[in-house]
Amino acid sequence: MKKRILVVDDEPRMRRFVRMNLDLEGYQVIEADNGLQALERVRDDMPDLVLLDVAMPELDGFETLEHIRESSSVPVIMLTVKNDEDDRIRGLDLGADDYITKPFSPRELLSRIRAVLRRVEPSKAGGEEPLVIDEELQIDFPRRTVIARGEPVKLRPTEYRLLLHLVENAGWIVPQETLLAKVWGPEYRDDNQLLRLYITYLRKKIEPDPASPRYILTERGVGYQFVDYKKRPGKAD
């Protein structure tokens, strides 16, 4: 089935440009020219991905994203004319999956869309039972949740894939560029800030003290390592 993509932008020329390129790649395109209409489209048409402009009148992209995240986990790529780090972090904090700065090429747009859609595809991991790390942390990969100190914590698709790659290599340092390529895609290999942000998000969800992590350890300038839980005292190999 064709993937359905919702394009939200108040500029008709931008919507036509995006639609033309997505049509050529075989995507089904639906449109909205403001945030309120976008919320209706997300509810009624259930898109597989949303391209969401930041600078819109009345309800801007950030406000629209906040409302989307109240009821939907649909992947969202933010579109902006600013190359502003604060805006980028704000969007990611609110639940955006990626960010593209205008003007962008059709090739970059399609590459980002494919990368985000790959990240939300189900990954095969473990059995049906949660993975017991210790008495305070269990990871339920099939359901994309962790149980931290007895409470379930939902993971975003990207957080899930990042944690999966770390746990699969528990006890080993995974280089930053390897994590970026595996989780986001080869085109993200140099985006270390993006990786640091998501490591921070994961630590906030699973660590008893994110400032002094127990599970996700940093090898400064090299990469990250998930604690070797299989070799902890009292744990059989």
C-alpha positions in Angstrom: 0.0 0.0 0.0 1.1 3.5 -0.7 2.4 5.5 2.3 0.1 8.5 3.0 1.9 11.7 3.8 0.3 14.9 5.1 1.9 18.1 3.9 1.1 21.1 6.2 2.2 24.5 4.9 0.4 27.8 4.4 2.4 28.5 1.2 0.6 26.9 -1.8 3.9 26.9 -3.8 5.6 24.8 -1.2 2.8 22.4 -1.0 2.8 22.0 -4.8 6.6 21.5 -4.8 6.4 18.8 -2.1 3.4 17.1 -3.7 5.0 16.9 -7.1 8.1 15.2 -5.7 6.2 12.8 -3.5 3.8 11.9 -6.3 6.8 10.9 -8.4 8.0 8.6 -5.7 4.7 6.9 -5.4 3.5 8.4 -2.1 -0.2 9.3 -1.5 -0.3 13.0 -0.6 -2.9 14.9 1.4 -2.6 18.6 2.3 -3.5 21.1 5.0 -2.8 24.9 4.9 -3.0 25.6 8.6 -2.6 23.9 12.0 -6.3 23.3 12.7 -6.9 21.7 9.4 -3.8 19.5 10.0 -5.3 18.2 13.2 -8.4 17.2 11.4 -6.4 15.5 8.7 -4.4 13.5 11.3 -7.6 12.4 13.0 -9.6 11.6 9.9 -7.1 10.4 7.3 -4.5 8.7 9.6 -1.4 9.6 7.6 1.8 7.5 7.9 3.9 10.7 8.2 3.4 14.5 8.6 5.5 17.2 7.0 4.8 20.2 9.3 5.8 23.8 8.6 6.8 25.8 11.7 6.0 29.3 10.6 2.2 29.3 10.2 -0.4 32.0 11.3 -2.7 31.4 14.3 -1.6 27.9 15.2 2.1 27.5 14.5 4.0 24.3 13.8 5.1 23.8 17.5 1.6 24.3 18.8 0.2 22.0 16.2 2.8 19.3 17.1 1.8 19.6 20.8 -1.8 18.9 19.9 -0.9 16.0 17.6 1.2 14.4 20.3 -1.8 14.4 22.7 -3.5 11.7 20.6 -1.1 10.4 18.0 2.4 9.0 17.6 2.5 9.6 13.8 6.0 10.5 12.7 6.5 14.3 12.1 9.2 16.1 10.2 9.3 19.8 10.9 9.9 22.3 8.0 11.5 25.6 8.8 13.2 28.6 7.1 15.5 29.0 10.2 18.6 27.0 10.8 18.1 27.7 14.5 19.5 25.2 17.1 17.0 26.3 19.7 14.0 25.7 17.3 15.4 22.4 16.4 15.7 21.2 20.0 12.3 22.6 20.8 10.7 20.6 18.0 12.5 17.4 19.0 11.6 17.9 22.7 7.9 18.3 21.7 8.1 14.9 19.8 9.2 15.7 16.3 11.1 13.0 14.5 13.3 15.1 12.3 13.9 18.6 11.0 14.5 20.0 7.5 15.6 23.6 6.9 14.2 25.4 3.8 15.2 25.6 1.1 15.8 21.9 0.7 16.3 19.7 -2.4 13.9 16.9 -3.4 16.7 14.5 -2.8 17.2 15.6 0.8 13.4 15.6 1.5 12.9 12.1 0.1 16.0 10.8 2.0 14.7 12.2 5.3 11.2 10.7 4.7 12.6 7.3 3.9 14.9 7.4 7.0 12.0 8.4 9.4 9.7 5.7 7.9 12.4 3.1 8.4 12.8 4.1 12.1 9.1 3.5 12.8 9.0 0.1 11.2 8.7 -2.8 13.7 12.1 -4.3 14.7 12.6 -7.9 15.7 13.9 -8.1 19.2 14.1 -10.8 21.8 11.2 -13.0 22.9 7.8 -12.2 24.4 9.1 -11.7 27.9 10.6 -8.5 29.2 14.4 -8.4 29.5 15.4 -8.1 33.1 18.4 -5.8 33.5 18.2 -5.6 37.3 15.6 -5.2 40.0 14.8 -1.7 38.9 14.8 -2.0 35.1 13.1 -4.3 32.7 12.9 -3.7 28.9 9.9 -5.0 27.0 11.1 -4.7 23.4 8.0 -6.2 21.6 5.8 -3.5 23.3 8.5 -0.7 23.0 8.3 0.0 26.7 10.5 -0.1 29.7 9.5 -0.8 33.3 11.6 1.5 35.4 11.2 1.1 39.2 7.9 -0.7 38.7 6.4 1.9 36.4 5.9 1.5 32.6 7.5 4.1 30.4 6.6 4.5 26.7 9.4 4.9 24.2 9.2 6.9 20.9 10.2 4.7 17.9 13.6 6.4 17.7 14.3 5.9 21.4 13.3 2.3 21.0 15.7 1.7 18.1 18.5 3.5 19.9 18.0 1.5 23.1 17.7 -1.7 21.1 21.1 -1.2 19.4 22.8 -0.3 22.7 21.3 -3.4 24.5 22.2 -5.7 21.7 25.8 -4.6 22.2 25.8 -4.5 26.0 29.2 -4.3 27.5 30.7 -2.9 24.3 31.3 0.8 23.3 29.3 1.6 20.2 30.8 4.5 18.2 28.7 7.6 17.7 28.8 7.3 13.9 27.7 3.6 14.1 24.7 4.5 16.3 23.7 7.4 14.0 23.9 5.2 10.9 22.1 2.3 12.4 19.3 4.2 14.1 18.8 7.3 11.8 20.5 6.3 8.6 23.9 6.8 6.9 23.1 10.4 6.0 23.1 11.3 9.8 26.5 9.9 10.6 27.9 13.3 11.6 24.9 14.6 13.6 26.4 14.0 17.1 24.1 16.6 18.7 21.1 14.6 17.6 22.5 11.5 19.2 23.3 13.4 22.4 19.7 14.7 22.6 18.3 11.2 22.3 20.7 9.7 24.8 19.4 12.5 27.2 15.8 11.6 26.5 16.5 7.9 27.2 18.4 8.6 30.4 15.5 10.7 31.7 13.1 7.8 31.1 15.2 4.9 32.4 17.9 6.1 34.8 17.3 6.6 38.5 19.6 9.6 38.3 20.1 10.8 34.7 23.0 13.1 35.8 24.9 10.0 37.1 23.8 7.2 34.7 23.9 3.6 35.7 22.8 1.9 32.4 23.9 4.1 29.5 27.5 5.1 29.9 29.5 7.7 27.9 32.9 7.1 26.4 33.7 10.7 25.8 34.6 11.4 22.2 34.0 7.8 21.1 30.5 6.6 21.8 28.1 5.0 24.3 27.9 1.7 26.1 25.0 -0.1 27.7 26.1 -1.7 31.0 27.0 -5.4 30.7 24.0 -6.6 32.7 24.8 -10.3 31.9 28.0 -10.2 34.0 26.6 -8.4 37.1 27.0 -10.3 40.4 24.6 -13.2 40.7 23.7 -13.2 37.1 24.4 -16.4 35.1 26.2 -16.0 31.7 
